[in-house]
Amino acid sequence: MAGIWDFLGGLMNKIPIQDRKERIKNQIEDLRKERIKLLNEPASVKTSKRITDIDIAIPKCEQLLRNIS
């Protein structure tokens, strides 16, 4: 039985599990990339709405990140 736990422990060390802070950083980065991409596309109501939503979401994520730190 100890062999199974050793195997699972080793496996858990190799799996890249992100912590909360890292997930929020990645989310901010993805939102910024999406915003730049949308700004380079032709304007539409859908695009404008998404950019507005991103502009609201980024400061919220940054605040969460500051609160965690």
C-alpha positions, 0 to 999 in steps of 0.5 A: 500500500505504501508504494501506491502512496509514493507513486501518487505523491510523486505524481502530484509533484509533477502535475502543474497545479496552479495556485489561486494567485497564479490563476488570477495572473493568467486570467489578467494576461488572457484578458489583456491579450483578448482586448488587444485582439478585439481592438484590431478587429472591425468594430461591432456592438458585440466587440464593443460590449466584450471590450467594456466587459474586459475593461471592468473585469481587469481592475476587479482581478487586479484588486483580487490579486492585491487582496491575496498578496 
